[in-house]
Amino acid sequence: MNYLKTFIATAAALCCAGSTAALSDPPAFPGAVGFGANATGGRGGTIYHVTNLNDSGPGSFRDAVSEGPRIIVFDVSGYIPLTTIVTAHSNLTIAGQSAPGAGIGVQNAEVSFSHASNIICRGMRFREGTNDPIHGKSAVNIYATTNVILDHCSFEFGKWDTIDAVHAVDFTVQNSIIADPIGQQFGAHVETGPGTFYRDLWVNAHNRQPLAKNDTQFINNVVYNYNAGYTAGRTHGPHSHDIINNYFIAGPSTGKISNCFFQMGPNQSVYASGNLLSGSKSGHLDGSPLTPNNVTLVTSPWSPSTASIPVVDAATAFATDVANDGAMPRDEVDAQVISQVSSLGLSGAIIKSQADDGLGNDGYGILPPSTREVSPNSDGIPNDWKKAHGIDVNDPDAASKQYGNTGYTVIETYLNSLLP
Protein backbone atom coordinates (compact mmCIF):
# COMPACT_ATOMS: atom_id res chain seq x y z
CA MET A 1 0.00 0.00 0.00
CA ASN A 2 1.51 3.35 -1.04
CA TYR A 3 0.11 5.80 1.49
CA LEU A 4 2.14 8.73 0.16
CA LYS A 5 1.06 8.69 -3.47
CA THR A 6 -2.63 8.71 -2.57
CA PHE A 7 -2.12 11.23 0.22
CA ILE A 8 -0.06 13.74 -1.78
CA ALA A 9 -2.27 13.56 -4.86
CA THR A 10 -5.36 14.29 -2.77
CA ALA A 11 -3.64 17.01 -0.77
CA ALA A 12 -2.24 18.68 -3.91
CA ALA A 13 -5.70 18.87 -5.41
CA LEU A 14 -7.04 20.45 -2.25
CA CYS A 15 -4.09 22.82 -2.06
CA CYS A 16 -4.56 23.98 -5.63
CA ALA A 17 -8.29 24.34 -5.02
CA GLY A 18 -7.51 26.78 -2.22
CA SER A 19 -8.88 24.75 0.66
CA THR A 20 -7.89 26.17 4.05
CA ALA A 21 -9.59 23.68 6.37
CA ALA A 22 -7.10 21.45 8.23
CA LEU A 23 -7.43 17.98 9.62
CA SER A 24 -6.98 17.87 13.37
CA ASP A 25 -4.35 15.60 14.81
CA PRO A 26 -3.13 13.70 11.74
CA PRO A 27 -0.78 10.78 12.41
CA ALA A 28 2.95 11.43 12.66
CA PHE A 29 3.15 10.72 8.91
CA PRO A 30 0.98 8.81 6.45
CA GLY A 31 1.37 5.12 7.27
CA ALA A 32 2.28 5.66 10.93
CA VAL A 33 0.58 3.05 13.10
CA GLY A 34 0.40 1.89 16.67
CA PHE A 35 0.83 3.61 19.98
CA GLY A 36 3.42 6.16 18.79
CA ALA A 37 1.47 7.22 15.73
CA ASN A 38 0.11 10.39 17.34
CA ALA A 39 3.51 12.01 17.86
CA THR A 40 3.75 15.46 16.25
CA GLY A 41 7.53 15.82 16.61
CA GLY A 42 8.77 19.27 15.70
CA ARG A 43 5.67 20.32 13.79
CA GLY A 44 5.43 24.10 13.88
CA GLY A 45 9.00 24.53 15.09
CA THR A 46 12.09 25.84 13.41
CA ILE A 47 13.94 24.01 10.62
CA TYR A 48 17.49 23.12 11.66
CA HIS A 49 20.08 22.10 9.06
CA VAL A 50 22.78 19.60 10.01
CA THR A 51 25.64 20.82 7.83
CA ASN A 52 28.63 18.78 9.04
CA LEU A 53 29.70 15.44 10.53
CA ASN A 54 31.27 17.02 13.61
CA ASP A 55 30.60 15.62 17.05
CA SER A 56 29.45 19.00 18.34
CA GLY A 57 29.18 22.67 17.55
CA PRO A 58 27.03 24.70 15.16
CA GLY A 59 25.48 22.61 12.41
CA SER A 60 26.15 19.31 14.23
CA PHE A 61 23.63 16.58 15.01
CA ARG A 62 24.30 17.04 18.74
CA ASP A 63 23.43 20.72 18.51
CA ALA A 64 20.40 19.96 16.34
CA VAL A 65 18.72 17.75 18.96
CA SER A 66 19.63 19.97 21.91
CA GLU A 67 16.34 21.84 21.89
CA GLY A 68 12.89 21.80 20.32
CA PRO A 69 10.51 22.13 18.72
CA ARG A 70 12.63 21.52 15.64
CA ILE A 71 12.42 19.77 12.31
CA ILE A 72 15.94 18.53 11.60
CA VAL A 73 17.14 18.08 8.01
CA PHE A 74 20.54 16.92 6.81
CA ASP A 75 22.67 18.64 4.17
CA VAL A 76 25.43 16.07 4.63
CA SER A 77 25.77 12.31 4.35
CA GLY A 78 28.13 9.90 6.07
CA TYR A 79 28.83 8.71 9.61
CA ILE A 80 28.84 11.14 12.52
CA PRO A 81 31.55 9.77 14.88
CA LEU A 82 30.28 10.52 18.39
CA THR A 83 32.70 10.89 21.28
CA THR A 84 30.07 10.82 24.03
CA ILE A 85 26.39 10.02 24.44
CA VAL A 86 24.01 12.38 22.62
CA THR A 87 20.99 13.47 24.66
CA ALA A 88 17.99 14.67 22.68
CA HIS A 89 15.27 17.13 23.66
CA SER A 90 11.50 16.74 23.32
CA ASN A 91 9.41 17.82 20.33
CA LEU A 92 11.74 16.81 17.50
CA THR A 93 11.33 15.53 13.98
CA ILE A 94 14.61 13.96 12.85
CA ALA A 95 14.44 13.51 9.08
CA GLY A 96 17.37 11.27 8.25
CA GLN A 97 15.74 10.58 4.88
CA SER A 98 16.58 14.16 3.86
CA ALA A 99 20.33 13.43 3.74
CA PRO A 100 21.97 13.44 0.30
CA GLY A 101 23.88 10.58 -1.28
CA ALA A 102 24.38 7.48 0.85
CA GLY A 103 22.42 8.80 3.83
CA ILE A 104 23.28 9.62 7.42
CA GLY A 105 24.32 7.61 10.47
CA VAL A 106 25.84 7.92 13.93
CA GLN A 107 28.46 5.59 15.40
CA ASN A 108 30.50 4.99 18.55
CA ALA A 109 27.98 6.09 21.21
CA GLU A 110 24.37 5.95 22.34
CA VAL A 111 21.71 8.39 21.20
CA SER A 112 19.36 8.94 24.12
CA PHE A 113 15.82 10.31 24.08
CA SER A 114 15.49 9.43 27.76
CA HIS A 115 12.62 11.29 29.47
CA ALA A 116 11.80 13.13 26.22
CA SER A 117 8.38 13.20 24.61
CA ASN A 118 6.90 13.68 21.19
CA ILE A 119 9.62 12.35 18.86
CA ILE A 120 9.42 11.43 15.17
CA CYS A 121 12.64 9.87 13.88
CA ARG A 122 12.96 8.45 10.36
CA GLY A 123 15.71 7.29 8.03
CA MET A 124 18.53 7.19 10.60
CA ARG A 125 21.32 4.66 11.20
CA PHE A 126 22.22 4.12 14.87
CA ARG A 127 25.37 2.03 15.39
CA GLU A 128 27.00 2.06 18.79
CA GLY A 129 29.62 -0.69 18.62
CA THR A 130 32.75 -1.43 20.63
CA ASN A 131 34.12 2.06 20.01
CA ASP A 132 31.80 3.18 22.81
CA PRO A 133 33.89 2.78 25.99
CA ILE A 134 30.89 3.05 28.32
CA HIS A 135 29.31 -0.12 29.69
CA GLY A 136 25.53 -0.44 29.84
CA LYS A 137 24.58 1.75 26.88
CA SER A 138 22.43 0.93 23.87
CA ALA A 139 22.28 2.01 20.25
CA VAL A 140 19.13 4.02 21.04
CA ASN A 141 17.65 4.77 24.45
CA ILE A 142 13.97 5.70 24.74
CA TYR A 143 13.86 5.18 28.52
CA ALA A 144 10.82 6.80 30.16
CA THR A 145 9.71 8.48 26.94
CA THR A 146 6.18 9.19 25.75
CA ASN A 147 4.83 9.45 22.21
CA VAL A 148 7.79 8.26 20.16
CA ILE A 149 7.80 6.76 16.66
CA LEU A 150 10.91 5.37 14.97
CA ASP A 151 10.43 4.54 11.30
CA HIS A 152 12.71 3.23 8.53
CA CYS A 153 15.69 3.27 10.87
CA SER A 154 18.63 0.90 11.16
CA PHE A 155 19.70 -0.15 14.66
CA GLU A 156 22.88 -2.21 14.95
CA PHE A 157 25.79 -3.02 17.27
CA GLY A 158 24.02 -2.12 20.51
CA LYS A 159 26.13 -3.15 23.51
CA TRP A 160 23.51 -3.43 26.27
CA ASP A 161 20.30 -3.60 24.26
CA THR A 162 19.88 -2.45 20.71
CA ILE A 163 16.83 -0.45 21.82
CA ASP A 164 16.31 0.36 25.50
CA ALA A 165 12.60 1.04 25.95
CA VAL A 166 12.26 0.53 29.69
CA HIS A 167 9.38 2.63 31.07
CA ALA A 168 8.59 3.88 27.56
CA VAL A 169 4.91 4.74 27.07
CA ASP A 170 3.11 4.95 23.72
CA PHE A 171 5.86 4.14 21.24
CA THR A 172 6.14 2.54 17.81
CA VAL A 173 9.10 1.01 15.98
CA GLN A 174 8.16 0.24 12.39
CA ASN A 175 9.75 -0.57 9.02
CA SER A 176 13.12 -0.86 10.74
CA ILE A 177 16.10 -3.21 10.97
CA ILE A 178 17.13 -4.30 14.48
CA ALA A 179 20.20 -6.44 13.98
CA ASP A 180 23.65 -7.60 15.06
CA PRO A 181 23.62 -6.67 18.74
CA ILE A 182 26.95 -7.16 20.51
CA GLY A 183 27.78 -7.28 24.23
CA GLN A 184 24.64 -8.84 25.71
CA GLN A 185 23.49 -9.53 22.12
CA PHE A 186 19.95 -8.38 22.89
CA GLY A 187 17.36 -6.78 20.58
CA ALA A 188 15.02 -4.60 22.66
CA HIS A 189 14.17 -4.37 26.36
CA VAL A 190 10.66 -3.04 26.84
CA GLU A 191 8.77 -2.34 30.04
CA THR A 192 5.63 -0.35 30.91
CA GLY A 193 4.31 0.33 27.37
CA PRO A 194 2.03 0.03 25.56
CA GLY A 195 4.17 -0.34 22.44
CA THR A 196 4.03 -1.44 18.82
CA PHE A 197 6.54 -3.28 16.64
CA TYR A 198 5.33 -3.33 13.06
CA ARG A 199 7.01 -4.66 9.90
CA ASP A 200 10.48 -4.86 11.48
CA LEU A 201 13.41 -7.19 10.75
CA TRP A 202 15.01 -8.73 13.87
CA VAL A 203 18.28 -10.38 12.89
CA ASN A 204 21.17 -12.26 14.57
CA ALA A 205 20.32 -11.74 18.24
CA HIS A 206 20.78 -13.95 21.27
CA ASN A 207 17.48 -12.86 22.86
CA ARG A 208 14.94 -10.07 23.45
CA GLN A 209 13.27 -9.77 20.08
CA PRO A 210 11.76 -8.03 21.96
CA LEU A 211 11.69 -8.62 25.71
CA ALA A 212 8.05 -7.57 26.10
CA LYS A 213 7.30 -6.77 29.73
CA ASN A 214 4.40 -4.64 28.57
CA ASP A 215 1.21 -4.76 26.53
CA THR A 216 2.43 -5.16 22.98
CA GLN A 217 1.38 -5.19 19.34
CA PHE A 218 3.80 -7.36 17.32
CA ILE A 219 2.59 -7.44 13.73
CA ASN A 220 4.15 -8.45 10.37
CA ASN A 221 7.69 -8.78 11.74
CA VAL A 222 10.45 -11.18 10.70
CA VAL A 223 12.68 -12.75 13.37
CA TYR A 224 15.76 -14.41 11.82
CA ASN A 225 18.66 -16.43 13.22
CA TYR A 226 17.64 -16.24 16.86
CA ASN A 227 18.79 -18.05 19.98
CA ALA A 228 15.57 -16.88 21.56
CA GLY A 229 12.94 -14.74 19.88
CA TYR A 230 9.84 -13.08 21.29
CA THR A 231 10.29 -13.12 25.06
CA ALA A 232 8.28 -12.23 28.15
CA GLY A 233 11.08 -12.94 30.62
CA ARG A 234 8.92 -15.03 32.99
CA THR A 235 7.72 -11.75 34.42
CA HIS A 236 5.12 -11.98 37.16
CA GLY A 237 3.31 -9.02 35.63
CA PRO A 238 0.28 -10.02 33.55
CA HIS A 239 0.65 -8.56 30.07
CA SER A 240 -1.28 -8.79 26.83
CA HIS A 241 0.25 -9.48 23.42
CA ASP A 242 -1.25 -9.21 19.94
CA ILE A 243 1.14 -11.37 17.85
CA ILE A 244 -0.12 -11.40 14.29
CA ASN A 245 1.25 -12.69 10.96
CA ASN A 246 4.94 -12.75 11.84
CA TYR A 247 7.59 -15.02 10.31
CA PHE A 248 10.16 -16.73 12.55
CA ILE A 249 13.09 -18.22 10.61
CA ALA A 250 15.84 -20.34 12.15
CA GLY A 251 19.41 -19.64 11.08
CA PRO A 252 22.92 -20.97 11.65
CA SER A 253 23.02 -19.68 15.25
CA THR A 254 19.60 -21.08 16.17
CA GLY A 255 19.92 -23.99 18.58
CA LYS A 256 16.48 -24.89 19.93
CA ILE A 257 14.10 -23.93 17.14
CA SER A 258 11.10 -23.83 19.49
CA ASN A 259 12.72 -20.90 21.33
CA CYS A 260 11.11 -18.56 18.80
CA PHE A 261 8.83 -17.88 21.79
CA PHE A 262 10.81 -17.81 25.02
CA GLN A 263 10.01 -17.55 28.73
CA MET A 264 6.31 -17.15 28.10
CA GLY A 265 3.98 -18.08 30.93
CA PRO A 266 0.27 -18.53 31.67
CA ASN A 267 0.08 -15.00 33.07
CA GLN A 268 0.72 -13.74 29.54
CA SER A 269 -2.51 -13.21 27.58
CA VAL A 270 -1.80 -13.78 23.88
CA TYR A 271 -3.84 -13.28 20.75
CA ALA A 272 -1.84 -15.19 18.14
CA SER A 273 -2.91 -15.42 14.52
CA GLY A 274 -1.21 -16.21 11.21
CA ASN A 275 2.32 -16.70 12.55
CA LEU A 276 4.70 -19.05 10.72
CA LEU A 277 7.93 -20.86 11.62
CA SER A 278 10.54 -21.94 9.08
CA GLY A 279 12.93 -24.18 10.97
CA SER A 280 14.59 -26.21 8.25
CA LYS A 281 17.62 -23.94 7.63
CA SER A 282 17.38 -25.16 4.06
CA GLY A 283 17.38 -21.99 1.99
CA HIS A 284 13.63 -22.34 1.46
CA LEU A 285 10.78 -20.44 3.06
CA ASP A 286 8.82 -23.44 4.28
CA GLY A 287 6.88 -22.08 7.21
CA SER A 288 4.35 -24.02 9.22
CA PRO A 289 1.71 -22.57 11.57
CA LEU A 290 3.08 -21.38 14.90
CA THR A 291 1.32 -20.69 18.19
CA PRO A 292 3.07 -19.98 21.50
CA ASN A 293 2.75 -22.62 24.21
CA ASN A 294 2.20 -22.30 27.95
CA VAL A 295 0.35 -18.98 27.64
CA THR A 296 -3.27 -17.94 28.02
CA LEU A 297 -4.55 -17.81 24.46
CA VAL A 298 -7.44 -15.45 23.77
CA THR A 299 -9.72 -15.23 20.76
CA SER A 300 -9.50 -11.51 19.98
CA PRO A 301 -6.87 -8.76 20.18
CA TRP A 302 -6.42 -7.01 23.50
CA SER A 303 -6.08 -3.59 21.85
CA PRO A 304 -9.01 -2.05 19.96
CA SER A 305 -6.48 -0.26 17.72
CA THR A 306 -5.04 -3.54 16.41
CA ALA A 307 -7.92 -3.92 13.97
CA SER A 308 -7.02 -0.58 12.34
CA ILE A 309 -3.43 -1.61 11.51
CA PRO A 310 -2.96 -2.84 7.92
CA VAL A 311 -1.94 -6.50 8.00
CA VAL A 312 -0.71 -8.91 5.32
CA ASP A 313 -0.04 -12.63 5.61
CA ALA A 314 3.33 -13.71 7.03
CA ALA A 315 4.86 -14.66 3.66
CA THR A 316 3.94 -11.31 2.17
CA ALA A 317 5.27 -9.59 5.28
CA PHE A 318 8.61 -11.36 4.76
CA ALA A 319 8.87 -10.09 1.19
CA THR A 320 7.75 -6.59 2.15
CA ASP A 321 10.11 -6.29 5.11
CA VAL A 322 13.12 -7.56 3.15
CA ALA A 323 12.39 -5.10 0.34
CA ASN A 324 11.57 -1.99 2.37
CA ASP A 325 12.90 -2.01 5.94
CA GLY A 326 15.67 0.17 7.27
CA ALA A 327 17.25 3.46 6.28
CA MET A 328 17.38 4.05 2.56
CA PRO A 329 19.47 3.73 0.49
CA ARG A 330 20.84 0.65 2.17
CA ASP A 331 24.51 0.74 3.07
CA GLU A 332 27.00 -2.13 3.45
CA VAL A 333 25.84 -3.11 6.93
CA ASP A 334 22.17 -3.38 6.05
CA ALA A 335 22.89 -4.98 2.68
CA GLN A 336 24.78 -7.76 4.47
CA VAL A 337 21.95 -8.23 6.96
CA ILE A 338 19.41 -8.45 4.13
CA SER A 339 21.59 -10.98 2.31
CA GLN A 340 21.70 -13.15 5.43
CA VAL A 341 17.94 -13.03 5.93
CA SER A 342 17.39 -13.80 2.25
CA SER A 343 19.55 -16.94 2.57
CA LEU A 344 16.68 -18.44 4.59
CA GLY A 345 18.78 -20.20 7.17
CA LEU A 346 22.08 -20.63 5.35
CA SER A 347 24.01 -17.56 6.55
CA GLY A 348 24.19 -15.16 9.47
CA ALA A 349 25.93 -15.13 12.84
CA ILE A 350 25.47 -13.73 16.32
CA ILE A 351 28.57 -11.57 16.78
CA LYS A 352 30.57 -10.14 19.68
CA SER A 353 31.91 -7.04 17.91
CA GLN A 354 30.94 -5.08 14.84
CA ALA A 355 34.38 -5.95 13.49
CA ASP A 356 33.23 -9.59 13.29
CA ASP A 357 31.02 -8.76 10.32
CA GLY A 358 34.10 -8.45 8.09
CA LEU A 359 33.23 -5.03 6.68
CA GLY A 360 35.55 -2.06 6.41
CA ASN A 361 35.76 0.86 8.83
CA ASP A 362 36.27 -1.55 11.75
CA GLY A 363 33.04 -3.33 10.83
CA TYR A 364 30.85 -0.23 10.69
CA GLY A 365 31.01 -0.32 6.90
CA ILE A 366 31.68 2.59 4.59
CA LEU A 367 29.04 5.32 4.49
CA PRO A 368 30.46 7.75 1.91
CA PRO A 369 30.36 11.39 3.01
CA SER A 370 28.93 14.06 0.76
CA THR A 371 27.39 17.50 1.07
CA ARG A 372 24.97 19.61 -0.89
CA GLU A 373 25.20 23.33 -1.23
CA VAL A 374 22.31 25.08 0.45
CA SER A 375 21.56 28.78 0.23
CA PRO A 376 21.42 30.68 3.54
CA ASN A 377 17.64 31.09 3.29
CA SER A 378 16.93 27.50 2.28
CA ASP A 379 13.96 25.85 3.93
CA GLY A 380 15.11 22.37 2.96
CA ILE A 381 12.63 21.93 0.10
CA PRO A 382 13.82 21.86 -3.53
CA ASN A 383 12.17 24.44 -5.76
CA ASP A 384 11.30 21.76 -8.30
CA TRP A 385 9.24 19.96 -5.68
CA LYS A 386 7.54 23.19 -4.69
CA LYS A 387 6.62 24.01 -8.27
CA ALA A 388 5.24 20.52 -8.85
CA HIS A 389 3.03 20.83 -5.78
CA GLY A 390 1.77 24.35 -6.27
CA ILE A 391 3.95 26.02 -3.63
CA ASP A 392 5.18 29.60 -4.13
CA VAL A 393 8.96 29.38 -4.44
CA ASN A 394 9.28 33.05 -3.48
CA ASP A 395 7.39 32.69 -0.21
CA PRO A 396 9.99 32.66 2.61
CA ASP A 397 7.43 31.15 4.99
CA ALA A 398 6.12 28.45 2.66
CA ALA A 399 7.68 25.52 4.55
CA SER A 400 5.80 26.24 7.77
CA LYS A 401 2.39 26.73 6.16
CA GLN A 402 -0.31 24.09 6.06
CA TYR A 403 -0.36 21.84 3.01
CA GLY A 404 -3.97 21.78 1.85
CA ASN A 405 -6.29 20.45 4.53
CA THR A 406 -3.96 17.63 5.57
CA GLY A 407 -2.88 18.92 8.96
CA TYR A 408 0.77 18.66 7.85
CA THR A 409 3.00 21.58 7.00
CA VAL A 410 4.66 21.86 3.60
CA ILE A 411 8.06 20.80 4.98
CA GLU A 412 6.51 17.72 6.59
CA THR A 413 4.75 16.80 3.36
CA TYR A 414 8.00 17.07 1.41
CA LEU A 415 9.91 14.97 3.96
CA ASN A 416 7.13 12.36 4.03
CA SER A 417 7.38 12.05 0.24
CA LEU A 418 10.98 10.81 0.55
CA LEU A 419 9.98 7.50 2.14
CA PRO A 420 7.45 4.85 1.05
N, C-alpha and C positions, 0 to 999 in steps of 0.2 A: 504494500500500500504506500503510495507516494503522497504523504500529507502535504508536502510543500507545494507541489505543482498545483493541486486543487486549491489550496489556501491562497497562494499568491495570485492566481488567475482571478479568483473571486474578489480578492481585496483590491486588485488593480482596477477591475471594472467599477467597483464602488468608489475608489479614489478618483478615477477619471470622471465619474458621474457627480462628484462633488459632495458625497455623503459626509456628514460630520458626526453622526452618531457613533459611539464607541461601545464595543462589548465591554462588560465589566468582568474583571478578574479572568482573563484568558489564561490558559496553562502557560507554563514557563516558556514553551515553544510548541509549535504544532508537532504532535506525536509524543509529547511528554505524558507519562502515565504514572500511576501509583501515588504513594504518599508524599513524594517530593514534588509532584507536578504543579503545585500551586505557588512555588517560589517565583518571585518577581525579580530577584537579583538586583542589578543596578539600574533597573528601568527608571527613567527620569533623572538619572544622575549625569555626571560629567563623563566624557569620553577620554580615556587615558591611553596614550600610545606607548607601548613598550618598544623602544628604539635600539636596544643593545642587548648583549648577552652577559652583561656585568652582573656580579652578585648583588650589588647594591648601588645606590645613587640615582640621580635623575634618569628617567627613562628605563629603569630596571624593573624586572618582575616584582622584586621585593618591595620597591617603592609603590608599584601599581596597586598591590593588594593591601597597602598599609592603611587605607581609609576608604570609606564608601559614603554615599552610593556612587559606584563607578561602573561603566562598561569598558572593559579592557580589551584593546585590540593590539595585534602584534605586527610591527613593520619589519620584523627580523625572523629568520628561521635558524634552527640549530639547537644545540644543548646549552642550557644555562647551568654552569657548574656552581652549585651552591656550596658555601663554606660553613654555614650554620643553618639551623631550622628556619624556615620561613613561616611566619604567623600572619594569617589573613584576617581581615576585618569582615564585618557583616555587610550585607547589601551589595554584593558584587556579581557581575556577569563577566566571566573569564572566557573569552572567545578565542580559544586556541586555533579554531578552524580558520581564523582570519590571517594566520601567518603565511608568508609567501613560500614558494619552493617546497622543500621537504617537510616543513612544519616545525613545531616548537616542542621542546621538552625540557624537563629539569632533571638533574642527576646529583647524587652524592649526599642528599639530606632530605629530611621529611618536609612536606608541605602540610601545615596544620591549619585547619579551620576550627579548632577547638573553641567551644563556647560561642561560636558565631552563629548567625541565623541568616536565612534568605540568600542562598548561594545558588547560582547557575554556573556550572563549569562544563565546557564542551571542548572536544578536540585537543586535549592535553595529554602529554606523555609524562608520567611520574615514575622515576626510576631511582630508588634510593641506593642500594648496593653496598658493597663492603667499603667503599670510600667514605661512608658515614662512620666516624669513629664512635658515635654515641650508641650505647646499648639501649634496647627497649623502644626504639622508634620504628615507624612504619612508613611506607611510601606516601600514604595520605592518611591524615588523622581528622576524623569528623566527630571526635569525642564531644558529647554533650551539645551537639548542634541541633537546630530545628530548621525545617524547611530547606533541604538541600537536595539538588538533583545533579548527578554526574552522568554525562552522556557522551558516547563516542570517545571515551578516554582509554588510555593504555596504562595499566598499573603493573609494574614488574619490579622484582628484586627488593621487595620489602623484607626488612630484617626481623621485625617482631611479628606484625601481621602486614599483609599487603594493604588492607584497609582496616583501620581501627575505628569502629562505629559503636563503641561502648557508650551507653546513655544517649545515643542519637535518637531523635524523635522526628518522625515524618521525613524520611529520606527515600530517594530512589537512585539506584545505579542501573543504567540501561545501555544497551548497545556497546558494551565495553569489554576489554580483554583484561582478565585478572590472572596473571600467569607468573611462573618461575619465581616464587618466593624463596628466599634464602634464610639463613638463621634458623628460626623455628619452622620455616617452610609452610606457613599458614596463609590461607586466602583472606578471610575477613572474620573479625570478631565483632559480633553484634549483640548488644543488650538494650533493653528498654523498648525501642521501636515505637510505633510500627514502621516497617520498612519493606521496600520492594526491590527485587532483583529481576530484571526483565531483559531477555535476549542477550545475555552475557556469555562469554567464553571463559571457563575456569580450567586452567591448564597447568599440569605438572606440580601439584601441591601435595604435601603430606596429609593435610587435614584442613578443616574449617572452610568448607566451600558451599555456604558459609557456616560458621558456628552461630546458630540462630537461637539465642536466648531471648526471643522476642516474638511477637506476632508478625508473621512474614507472608509476603506474596513471592513465590518463586516460580516464574512462568517463562517457558520457551528458552531455557538456558541449556548449555552444553557443558558437561563436566567430563574432562578427559585426563587420563593417566593419573588417577588418584591413588593414594593409599587409603584415604577415607574421604568421603564426599560430603553430602549434606548431613550436618551434625547438630544435635541438640545438647550434647555435653552432659547427659544424664542430670540435667538441672532439675531441681525440685519444683521450680516454678512451672505452673501449667501454662503452656503457650499454644497458639493456634497457627497452623501452617496450611496455606493453599499452594500445593505443589502440582503444577499442571503442565503437561506436554513438554517435559524436559528429556534430554537424551544423555544418558550416562554411558561412557565408553571407556573400557579398560585399556590400559597401555602397558608399555614395558615395565613400569615401576609399580603396577598394580599387583598386590599380592592376593589378598582375599577379595574376590570380585564382589561379593555380597556386601562389602563395606561401602558401597555407594551411598547407603544410608547408615549412619554410625551414631551410636550412643543415643538412640531414640527410645523413649519409654512410654508406658501407658498414660502418663500425665500429659503427653503431647497429643493434641487433637489435630488430626491431619485429614484434609480433603485432598486426595490424590487421584488424578485422572490423566490418562493418556501418556504416562511416562514410559520410556523404553530403556532397556539395558542391552548394550552390545558388549559381550564379554569374551568373544572368541580371539581377539588380538590377531585377526586374520587378514586385515586390509580390506574387509568388507563391512558395510553397515548392515548388520544382521540382528537388529534389536528385537527383543521379546518384551512383552508387557511386564511392568515393574510396579510393585506396590510395597511400601515400607512395612516391616513386621514389628510386632511388639509395641504398637501405638494404638490410640483410640481413633479408628477410622470413622469419619462422618460423611454424610451423603450430600452435603452442599458446602460451598465456600463459607469461611467464617466472616470474610469482609464483603459487605454489599458492593464495594467498588470493583471487586474482582470481575464481575460480569461485564463491566464497561471496558476492560482491557482487551485489545485485539489479540486473538490467540490463533495460532496455526498448529497443525499436528507436529509431532516431535521431529519427524524426518524433514519436513519443510523448515522447521526452526533450525535444524543443523545446517542446512544449505544457506539459509538467510544469515545466520550468525557468522559462518565462515566467510561469507561474501562481504559483510557490511560492518562487522564489529571493529571497534578500536579507533584510534586517531588516524585520519586520512591526510595525505597518502601514507600507506604503510611503509615503515622503515625496516631495516634489517632485523631488528629484534622481533617485531610483530610478524614479519614475513616468515621467519623461522618457526615461530609458534604456530602459525597457520599451516605451514607445511607438516608439522608434527601431527596436528589434529587431523589433517586430511589424509595422513597415512593410515588412520583407522586402526591403531593398535600396534603399528610396526616401529614407530620412532617416538622419541620424547624421553626426558629424564628429569627426575627431581634433583635439583642442583644445590650446592652449598655456597657458591659464589657466582656472581654474574660472569666472571671470567671463564667459568666452566662451560659456557655456551659456545665457546670457540670463535666468537666474533671479535672484530677489532675494537680499538678504544677500550681495552681492558674488559671486553665483554659487553659494554654498553652499546656497541655498534656505532657506525658512522651516521651522523645526522648532519648533512652538509649545511653550513651556515650561508645565509644570503640576506640581503636587505633590499628594500624598495624605497625609492626616493618619495618622500611625502612632503607636500607643501606645508608651510607653517599653519595655514588655516584649514587643513584637511580634516574632514569629519570621519574619515575611514571608509567612505563609500565611493566607489569609482563613478565618474560622471556618466560613463556608458550605461551603467546599471540604473542610475537615476533617470536618464533620458528614456530608457526602455520601460520604466515604471511610472512615468508621468510626474517626476519630481523636478522641481525648479533647481537647476544646477547653480544658480546665482543666489539662492536663498541660504544665508549663513547659518540659519537655524533649522534647516530642513531635517537634519538627522534626528532631532528631538521631537519633531511633530508626529502626531498620530498618522498611521498609515491606513487610510480608509476608515472603516468602522471596526477594525480588527481588535483594537485594544493594545496593539503593539506599536512602538515607534518605528520610524523609518529605518533607523540604524539596526534595531532588532530584526526587522523583516529582512534586511539585507544579510545580516549574519546568519539568520535561520535558513536562508536560501543556499548557503554554502555546504550544508549537510543534508543527507537524505532524510 
